[in-house]
Amino acid sequence: MAATPEKCDEYQTKTSIQLEELEGKFTDFEEFIETIIEKREEVYAAFDARKNSLIEKRNKKSSALANASSRILKGVQKKAQSFNTAVEINGYFASDLIDQ
């Protein structure tokens, strides 16, 4: 369910609140409190790892898109500079499939 970094934060908060409520219910039982604290740390680590993984994946995709866009724009710029007249340039951009 935590498919985005924002959802990871949301579900981590919800889970932390639930664990805090459990701590409140078992304040008289120290062995349960210790177990709940350990589980809270595990849950925090799991959500944090998931969030970091999603952010890294998003950043890689953004970088790949930016690099591809840059290559396309450089190619268009080189092609446009190879023309001598405005009519040739307009003809190129009018017929280029990338622009459509």
Distance bins in CASP14 RR format, pairs under 12 A and 6 or more apart:
PFRMAT RR
TARGET T0000
AUTHOR 0000-0000-0000
RMODE 2
METHOD distances of the structure
MODEL  1
1 7 1 0 0 1 0 0 0 0 0 0 0
1 8 0 0 0 0 1 0 0 0 0 0 0
1 10 0 0 0 0 1 0 0 0 0 0 0
1 11 1 0 0 1 0 0 0 0 0 0 0
1 12 0 0 0 0 0 1 0 0 0 0 0
1 14 0 0 0 0 0 1 0 0 0 0 0
1 15 0 0 0 0 0 1 0 0 0 0 0
1 47 0 0 0 0 0 1 0 0 0 0 0
1 50 0 0 0 0 0 1 0 0 0 0 0
2 8 1 0 1 0 0 0 0 0 0 0 0
2 9 0 0 0 0 1 0 0 0 0 0 0
2 10 1 0 0 1 0 0 0 0 0 0 0
2 11 1 0 1 0 0 0 0 0 0 0 0
2 12 1 0 0 1 0 0 0 0 0 0 0
2 13 0 0 0 0 0 1 0 0 0 0 0
2 14 0 0 0 0 0 1 0 0 0 0 0
2 15 0 0 0 0 1 0 0 0 0 0 0
2 43 0 0 0 0 0 1 0 0 0 0 0
2 46 0 0 0 0 1 0 0 0 0 0 0
2 47 1 0 0 1 0 0 0 0 0 0 0
2 48 0 0 0 0 0 1 0 0 0 0 0
2 49 0 0 0 0 0 1 0 0 0 0 0
2 50 1 0 1 0 0 0 0 0 0 0 0
2 51 1 0 0 1 0 0 0 0 0 0 0
2 53 0 0 0 0 0 1 0 0 0 0 0
2 54 0 0 0 0 1 0 0 0 0 0 0
3 10 0 0 0 0 0 1 0 0 0 0 0
3 11 0 0 0 0 0 1 0 0 0 0 0
3 50 0 0 0 0 1 0 0 0 0 0 0
3 51 0 0 0 0 0 1 0 0 0 0 0
3 53 0 0 0 0 0 1 0 0 0 0 0
3 54 1 0 0 1 0 0 0 0 0 0 0
3 57 0 0 0 0 0 1 0 0 0 0 0
3 58 0 0 0 0 0 1 0 0 0 0 0
4 10 0 0 0 0 1 0 0 0 0 0 0
4 11 0 0 0 0 0 1 0 0 0 0 0
4 50 0 0 0 0 1 0 0 0 0 0 0
4 51 0 0 0 0 1 0 0 0 0 0 0
4 53 0 0 0 0 0 1 0 0 0 0 0
4 54 1 0 0 1 0 0 0 0 0 0 0
4 55 0 0 0 0 1 0 0 0 0 0 0
4 57 0 0 0 0 0 1 0 0 0 0 0
4 58 0 0 0 0 1 0 0 0 0 0 0
5 11 0 0 0 0 0 1 0 0 0 0 0
5 12 0 0 0 0 0 1 0 0 0 0 0
5 47 0 0 0 0 1 0 0 0 0 0 0
5 48 0 0 0 0 0 1 0 0 0 0 0
5 49 0 0 0 0 0 1 0 0 0 0 0
5 50 0 0 0 0 1 0 0 0 0 0 0
5 51 1 0 1 0 0 0 0 0 0 0 0
5 52 0 0 0 0 1 0 0 0 0 0 0
5 53 0 0 0 0 1 0 0 0 0 0 0
5 54 1 0 1 0 0 0 0 0 0 0 0
5 55 1 0 1 0 0 0 0 0 0 0 0
5 56 0 0 0 0 0 1 0 0 0 0 0
5 57 0 0 0 0 1 0 0 0 0 0 0
5 58 1 0 0 1 0 0 0 0 0 0 0
5 59 0 0 0 0 0 1 0 0 0 0 0
6 12 0 0 0 0 0 1 0 0 0 0 0
6 13 0 0 0 0 0 1 0 0 0 0 0
6 47 0 0 0 0 0 1 0 0 0 0 0
6 50 0 0 0 0 0 1 0 0 0 0 0
6 51 0 0 0 0 1 0 0 0 0 0 0
6 54 0 0 0 0 1 0 0 0 0 0 0
6 55 0 0 0 0 0 1 0 0 0 0 0
6 58 0 0 0 0 0 1 0 0 0 0 0
7 13 0 0 0 0 0 1 0 0 0 0 0
7 14 0 0 0 0 0 1 0 0 0 0 0
7 47 0 0 0 0 1 0 0 0 0 0 0
7 50 0 0 0 0 1 0 0 0 0 0 0
7 51 0 0 0 0 1 0 0 0 0 0 0
7 54 0 0 0 0 1 0 0 0 0 0 0
8 14 0 0 0 0 0 1 0 0 0 0 0
8 15 0 0 0 0 0 1 0 0 0 0 0
8 43 0 0 0 0 0 1 0 0 0 0 0
8 44 0 0 0 0 0 1 0 0 0 0 0
8 45 0 0 0 0 0 1 0 0 0 0 0
8 46 0 0 0 0 1 0 0 0 0 0 0
8 47 1 0 1 0 0 0 0 0 0 0 0
8 48 1 0 0 1 0 0 0 0 0 0 0
8 49 0 0 0 0 1 0 0 0 0 0 0
8 50 1 0 1 0 0 0 0 0 0 0 0
8 51 1 1 0 0 0 0 0 0 0 0 0
8 52 0 0 0 0 1 0 0 0 0 0 0
8 53 0 0 0 0 1 0 0 0 0 0 0
8 54 1 0 0 1 0 0 0 0 0 0 0
8 55 0 0 0 0 1 0 0 0 0 0 0
9 15 0 0 0 0 0 1 0 0 0 0 0
9 16 0 0 0 0 0 1 0 0 0 0 0
9 44 0 0 0 0 0 1 0 0 0 0 0
9 47 1 0 0 1 0 0 0 0 0 0 0
9 48 0 0 0 0 1 0 0 0 0 0 0
9 50 0 0 0 0 0 1 0 0 0 0 0
9 51 1 0 0 1 0 0 0 0 0 0 0
9 52 0 0 0 0 0 1 0 0 0 0 0
9 54 0 0 0 0 0 1 0 0 0 0 0
9 55 0 0 0 0 0 1 0 0 0 0 0
10 16 0 0 0 0 0 1 0 0 0 0 0
10 17 0 0 0 0 0 1 0 0 0 0 0
10 47 0 0 0 0 1 0 0 0 0 0 0
10 51 0 0 0 0 0 1 0 0 0 0 0
11 17 0 0 0 0 0 1 0 0 0 0 0
11 18 0 0 0 0 0 1 0 0 0 0 0
11 43 0 0 0 0 1 0 0 0 0 0 0
11 44 0 0 0 0 0 1 0 0 0 0 0
11 46 0 0 0 0 0 1 0 0 0 0 0
11 47 1 0 0 1 0 0 0 0 0 0 0
11 48 0 0 0 0 0 1 0 0 0 0 0
11 50 0 0 0 0 1 0 0 0 0 0 0
11 51 0 0 0 0 1 0 0 0 0 0 0
12 18 0 0 0 0 0 1 0 0 0 0 0
12 19 0 0 0 0 0 1 0 0 0 0 0
12 40 0 0 0 0 0 1 0 0 0 0 0
12 42 0 0 0 0 0 1 0 0 0 0 0
12 43 1 0 0 1 0 0 0 0 0 0 0
12 44 1 0 0 1 0 0 0 0 0 0 0
12 45 0 0 0 0 0 1 0 0 0 0 0
12 46 0 0 0 0 1 0 0 0 0 0 0
12 47 1 1 0 0 0 0 0 0 0 0 0
12 48 1 0 0 1 0 0 0 0 0 0 0
12 49 0 0 0 0 0 1 0 0 0 0 0
12 50 0 0 0 0 1 0 0 0 0 0 0
12 51 1 0 0 1 0 0 0 0 0 0 0
13 19 0 0 0 0 0 1 0 0 0 0 0
13 20 0 0 0 0 0 1 0 0 0 0 0
13 43 0 0 0 0 0 1 0 0 0 0 0
13 44 0 0 0 0 0 1 0 0 0 0 0
13 47 0 0 0 0 1 0 0 0 0 0 0
14 20 0 0 0 0 0 1 0 0 0 0 0
14 21 0 0 0 0 0 1 0 0 0 0 0
14 43 0 0 0 0 0 1 0 0 0 0 0
14 47 0 0 0 0 0 1 0 0 0 0 0
15 21 0 0 0 0 0 1 0 0 0 0 0
15 22 0 0 0 0 0 1 0 0 0 0 0
15 36 0 0 0 0 0 1 0 0 0 0 0
15 39 0 0 0 0 1 0 0 0 0 0 0
15 40 0 0 0 0 1 0 0 0 0 0 0
15 41 0 0 0 0 0 1 0 0 0 0 0
15 42 0 0 0 0 0 1 0 0 0 0 0
15 43 1 0 1 0 0 0 0 0 0 0 0
15 44 0 0 0 0 1 0 0 0 0 0 0
15 46 0 0 0 0 1 0 0 0 0 0 0
15 47 1 0 0 1 0 0 0 0 0 0 0
16 22 0 0 0 0 0 1 0 0 0 0 0
16 23 0 0 0 0 0 1 0 0 0 0 0
16 36 0 0 0 0 0 1 0 0 0 0 0
16 37 0 0 0 0 0 1 0 0 0 0 0
16 39 0 0 0 0 0 1 0 0 0 0 0
16 40 1 0 0 1 0 0 0 0 0 0 0
16 41 0 0 0 0 0 1 0 0 0 0 0
16 42 0 0 0 0 0 1 0 0 0 0 0
16 43 1 0 0 1 0 0 0 0 0 0 0
16 44 1 0 0 1 0 0 0 0 0 0 0
16 47 0 0 0 0 1 0 0 0 0 0 0
16 48 0 0 0 0 0 1 0 0 0 0 0
17 23 0 0 0 0 0 1 0 0 0 0 0
17 24 0 0 0 0 0 1 0 0 0 0 0
17 40 0 0 0 0 0 1 0 0 0 0 0
17 43 0 0 0 0 0 1 0 0 0 0 0
18 24 0 0 0 0 0 1 0 0 0 0 0
18 25 0 0 0 0 0 1 0 0 0 0 0
18 36 0 0 0 0 0 1 0 0 0 0 0
18 39 0 0 0 0 0 1 0 0 0 0 0
18 40 0 0 0 0 1 0 0 0 0 0 0
18 43 0 0 0 0 1 0 0 0 0 0 0
19 25 0 0 0 0 0 1 0 0 0 0 0
19 26 0 0 0 0 0 1 0 0 0 0 0
19 32 0 0 0 0 0 1 0 0 0 0 0
19 33 0 0 0 0 0 1 0 0 0 0 0
19 35 0 0 0 0 0 1 0 0 0 0 0
19 36 1 0 1 0 0 0 0 0 0 0 0
19 37 0 0 0 0 1 0 0 0 0 0 0
19 38 0 0 0 0 0 1 0 0 0 0 0
19 39 1 0 0 1 0 0 0 0 0 0 0
19 40 1 0 1 0 0 0 0 0 0 0 0
19 41 0 0 0 0 1 0 0 0 0 0 0
19 42 0 0 0 0 0 1 0 0 0 0 0
19 43 1 0 0 1 0 0 0 0 0 0 0
19 44 0 0 0 0 1 0 0 0 0 0 0
20 26 0 0 0 0 0 1 0 0 0 0 0
20 27 0 0 0 0 0 1 0 0 0 0 0
20 33 0 0 0 0 0 1 0 0 0 0 0
20 36 0 0 0 0 1 0 0 0 0 0 0
20 37 0 0 0 0 0 1 0 0 0 0 0
20 39 0 0 0 0 0 1 0 0 0 0 0
20 40 0 0 0 0 1 0 0 0 0 0 0
20 43 0 0 0 0 0 1 0 0 0 0 0
21 27 0 0 0 0 0 1 0 0 0 0 0
21 36 0 0 0 0 1 0 0 0 0 0 0
21 40 0 0 0 0 0 1 0 0 0 0 0
22 29 0 0 0 0 0 1 0 0 0 0 0
22 32 1 0 0 1 0 0 0 0 0 0 0
22 33 0 0 0 0 1 0 0 0 0 0 0
22 35 0 0 0 0 1 0 0 0 0 0 0
22 36 1 0 1 0 0 0 0 0 0 0 0
22 37 0 0 0 0 0 1 0 0 0 0 0
22 39 0 0 0 0 1 0 0 0 0 0 0
22 40 0 0 0 0 1 0 0 0 0 0 0
22 43 0 0 0 0 0 1 0 0 0 0 0
23 29 0 0 0 0 0 1 0 0 0 0 0
23 30 0 0 0 0 0 1 0 0 0 0 0
23 32 0 0 0 0 1 0 0 0 0 0 0
23 33 1 0 1 0 0 0 0 0 0 0 0
23 34 0 0 0 0 0 1 0 0 0 0 0
23 35 0 0 0 0 0 1 0 0 0 0 0
23 36 1 0 1 0 0 0 0 0 0 0 0
23 37 1 0 0 1 0 0 0 0 0 0 0
23 38 0 0 0 0 0 1 0 0 0 0 0
23 39 0 0 0 0 0 1 0 0 0 0 0
23 40 0 0 0 0 1 0 0 0 0 0 0
24 32 0 0 0 0 1 0 0 0 0 0 0
24 33 0 0 0 0 1 0 0 0 0 0 0
24 36 0 0 0 0 1 0 0 0 0 0 0
24 37 0 0 0 0 0 1 0 0 0 0 0
25 32 0 0 0 0 1 0 0 0 0 0 0
25 33 0 0 0 0 0 1 0 0 0 0 0
25 36 0 0 0 0 1 0 0 0 0 0 0
26 32 1 0 1 0 0 0 0 0 0 0 0
26 33 1 0 1 0 0 0 0 0 0 0 0
26 34 0 0 0 0 0 1 0 0 0 0 0
26 35 0 0 0 0 1 0 0 0 0 0 0
26 36 1 0 0 1 0 0 0 0 0 0 0
26 37 0 0 0 0 0 1 0 0 0 0 0
27 33 1 0 0 1 0 0 0 0 0 0 0
27 36 0 0 0 0 0 1 0 0 0 0 0
29 35 0 0 0 0 1 0 0 0 0 0 0
29 36 0 0 0 0 1 0 0 0 0 0 0
30 36 0 0 0 0 0 1 0 0 0 0 0
30 37 0 0 0 0 0 1 0 0 0 0 0
31 37 0 0 0 0 0 1 0 0 0 0 0
31 38 0 0 0 0 0 1 0 0 0 0 0
32 38 0 0 0 0 0 1 0 0 0 0 0
32 39 0 0 0 0 0 1 0 0 0 0 0
33 39 0 0 0 0 0 1 0 0 0 0 0
33 40 0 0 0 0 0 1 0 0 0 0 0
34 40 0 0 0 0 0 1 0 0 0 0 0
34 41 0 0 0 0 0 1 0 0 0 0 0
35 41 0 0 0 0 0 1 0 0 0 0 0
35 42 0 0 0 0 0 1 0 0 0 0 0
36 42 0 0 0 0 0 1 0 0 0 0 0
36 43 0 0 0 0 0 1 0 0 0 0 0
37 43 0 0 0 0 0 1 0 0 0 0 0
37 44 0 0 0 0 0 1 0 0 0 0 0
38 44 0 0 0 0 0 1 0 0 0 0 0
38 45 0 0 0 0 0 1 0 0 0 0 0
39 45 0 0 0 0 0 1 0 0 0 0 0
39 46 0 0 0 0 0 1 0 0 0 0 0
40 46 0 0 0 0 0 1 0 0 0 0 0
40 47 0 0 0 0 0 1 0 0 0 0 0
41 47 0 0 0 0 0 1 0 0 0 0 0
41 48 0 0 0 0 0 1 0 0 0 0 0
42 48 0 0 0 0 0 1 0 0 0 0 0
42 49 0 0 0 0 0 1 0 0 0 0 0
43 49 0 0 0 0 0 1 0 0 0 0 0
43 50 0 0 0 0 0 1 0 0 0 0 0
44 50 0 0 0 0 0 1 0 0 0 0 0
44 51 0 0 0 0 0 1 0 0 0 0 0
45 51 0 0 0 0 0 1 0 0 0 0 0
45 52 0 0 0 0 0 1 0 0 0 0 0
46 52 0 0 0 0 0 1 0 0 0 0 0
46 53 0 0 0 0 0 1 0 0 0 0 0
47 53 0 0 0 0 0 1 0 0 0 0 0
47 54 0 0 0 0 0 1 0 0 0 0 0
48 54 0 0 0 0 0 1 0 0 0 0 0
48 55 0 0 0 0 0 1 0 0 0 0 0
49 55 0 0 0 0 0 1 0 0 0 0 0
49 56 0 0 0 0 0 1 0 0 0 0 0
50 56 0 0 0 0 0 1 0 0 0 0 0
50 57 0 0 0 0 0 1 0 0 0 0 0
51 57 0 0 0 0 0 1 0 0 0 0 0
51 58 0 0 0 0 0 1 0 0 0 0 0
52 58 0 0 0 0 0 1 0 0 0 0 0
52 59 0 0 0 0 0 1 0 0 0 0 0
53 59 0 0 0 0 0 1 0 0 0 0 0
53 60 0 0 0 0 0 1 0 0 0 0 0
54 60 0 0 0 0 0 1 0 0 0 0 0
54 61 0 0 0 0 0 1 0 0 0 0 0
55 61 0 0 0 0 0 1 0 0 0 0 0
55 62 0 0 0 0 0 1 0 0 0 0 0
56 62 0 0 0 0 0 1 0 0 0 0 0
56 63 0 0 0 0 0 1 0 0 0 0 0
57 63 0 0 0 0 0 1 0 0 0 0 0
57 64 0 0 0 0 0 1 0 0 0 0 0
58 64 0 0 0 0 0 1 0 0 0 0 0
58 65 0 0 0 0 0 1 0 0 0 0 0
59 65 0 0 0 0 0 1 0 0 0 0 0
59 66 0 0 0 0 0 1 0 0 0 0 0
60 66 0 0 0 0 0 1 0 0 0 0 0
60 67 0 0 0 0 0 1 0 0 0 0 0
61 67 0 0 0 0 0 1 0 0 0 0 0
61 68 0 0 0 0 0 1 0 0 0 0 0
62 68 0 0 0 0 0 1 0 0 0 0 0
62 69 0 0 0 0 0 1 0 0 0 0 0
63 69 0 0 0 0 0 1 0 0 0 0 0
63 70 0 0 0 0 0 1 0 0 0 0 0
64 70 0 0 0 0 0 1 0 0 0 0 0
64 71 0 0 0 0 0 1 0 0 0 0 0
65 71 0 0 0 0 0 1 0 0 0 0 0
65 72 0 0 0 0 0 1 0 0 0 0 0
66 72 0 0 0 0 0 1 0 0 0 0 0
66 73 0 0 0 0 0 1 0 0 0 0 0
67 73 0 0 0 0 0 1 0 0 0 0 0
67 74 0 0 0 0 0 1 0 0 0 0 0
68 74 0 0 0 0 0 1 0 0 0 0 0
68 75 0 0 0 0 0 1 0 0 0 0 0
68 98 0 0 0 0 0 1 0 0 0 0 0
69 75 0 0 0 0 0 1 0 0 0 0 0
69 76 0 0 0 0 0 1 0 0 0 0 0
69 98 0 0 0 0 0 1 0 0 0 0 0
70 76 0 0 0 0 0 1 0 0 0 0 0
70 77 0 0 0 0 0 1 0 0 0 0 0
71 77 0 0 0 0 0 1 0 0 0 0 0
71 78 0 0 0 0 0 1 0 0 0 0 0
71 98 0 0 0 0 0 1 0 0 0 0 0
72 78 0 0 0 0 0 1 0 0 0 0 0
72 79 0 0 0 0 0 1 0 0 0 0 0
72 96 0 0 0 0 0 1 0 0 0 0 0
72 97 0 0 0 0 0 1 0 0 0 0 0
72 98 1 0 0 1 0 0 0 0 0 0 0
72 99 0 0 0 0 0 1 0 0 0 0 0
73 79 0 0 0 0 0 1 0 0 0 0 0
73 80 0 0 0 0 0 1 0 0 0 0 0
73 98 0 0 0 0 0 1 0 0 0 0 0
74 80 0 0 0 0 0 1 0 0 0 0 0
74 81 0 0 0 0 0 1 0 0 0 0 0
75 81 0 0 0 0 1 0 0 0 0 0 0
75 82 0 0 0 0 0 1 0 0 0 0 0
75 92 0 0 0 0 0 1 0 0 0 0 0
75 96 0 0 0 0 0 1 0 0 0 0 0
75 98 0 0 0 0 1 0 0 0 0 0 0
76 82 0 0 0 0 0 1 0 0 0 0 0
76 83 0 0 0 0 0 1 0 0 0 0 0
76 89 0 0 0 0 0 1 0 0 0 0 0
76 92 0 0 0 0 1 0 0 0 0 0 0
76 93 0 0 0 0 1 0 0 0 0 0 0
76 96 1 0 0 1 0 0 0 0 0 0 0
76 97 0 0 0 0 0 1 0 0 0 0 0
76 98 1 0 0 1 0 0 0 0 0 0 0
76 99 0 0 0 0 1 0 0 0 0 0 0
77 83 0 0 0 0 0 1 0 0 0 0 0
77 89 0 0 0 0 0 1 0 0 0 0 0
77 92 0 0 0 0 0 1 0 0 0 0 0
77 93 0 0 0 0 0 1 0 0 0 0 0
78 92 0 0 0 0 0 1 0 0 0 0 0
79 88 0 0 0 0 0 1 0 0 0 0 0
79 89 0 0 0 0 1 0 0 0 0 0 0
79 91 0 0 0 0 0 1 0 0 0 0 0
79 92 1 0 0 1 0 0 0 0 0 0 0
79 93 0 0 0 0 1 0 0 0 0 0 0
79 95 0 0 0 0 0 1 0 0 0 0 0
79 96 0 0 0 0 1 0 0 0 0 0 0
79 98 0 0 0 0 0 1 0 0 0 0 0
80 86 0 0 0 0 0 1 0 0 0 0 0
80 88 0 0 0 0 1 0 0 0 0 0 0
80 89 1 0 1 0 0 0 0 0 0 0 0
80 90 0 0 0 0 0 1 0 0 0 0 0
80 91 0 0 0 0 0 1 0 0 0 0 0
80 92 1 0 0 1 0 0 0 0 0 0 0
80 93 1 0 0 1 0 0 0 0 0 0 0
80 96 0 0 0 0 1 0 0 0 0 0 0
80 99 0 0 0 0 0 1 0 0 0 0 0
81 88 0 0 0 0 0 1 0 0 0 0 0
81 89 0 0 0 0 1 0 0 0 0 0 0
81 92 0 0 0 0 0 1 0 0 0 0 0
82 88 0 0 0 0 1 0 0 0 0 0 0
82 89 0 0 0 0 1 0 0 0 0 0 0
82 92 0 0 0 0 1 0 0 0 0 0 0
83 89 1 0 1 0 0 0 0 0 0 0 0
83 90 0 0 0 0 1 0 0 0 0 0 0
83 91 0 0 0 0 1 0 0 0 0 0 0
83 92 1 0 0 1 0 0 0 0 0 0 0
83 93 0 0 0 0 1 0 0 0 0 0 0
84 92 0 0 0 0 0 1 0 0 0 0 0
85 91 0 0 0 0 1 0 0 0 0 0 0
85 92 0 0 0 0 0 1 0 0 0 0 0
86 92 0 0 0 0 0 1 0 0 0 0 0
86 93 0 0 0 0 0 1 0 0 0 0 0
86 94 0 0 0 0 0 1 0 0 0 0 0
87 93 0 0 0 0 0 1 0 0 0 0 0
87 94 0 0 0 0 0 1 0 0 0 0 0
88 94 0 0 0 0 0 1 0 0 0 0 0
88 95 0 0 0 0 0 1 0 0 0 0 0
89 95 0 0 0 0 0 1 0 0 0 0 0
89 96 0 0 0 0 0 1 0 0 0 0 0
90 96 0 0 0 0 0 1 0 0 0 0 0
90 99 0 0 0 0 0 1 0 0 0 0 0
91 99 0 0 0 0 0 1 0 0 0 0 0
92 98 0 0 0 0 0 1 0 0 0 0 0
92 99 0 0 0 0 1 0 0 0 0 0 0
93 99 1 0 0 1 0 0 0 0 0 0 0
93 100 0 0 0 0 0 1 0 0 0 0 0
94 100 0 0 0 0 1 0 0 0 0 0 0
END
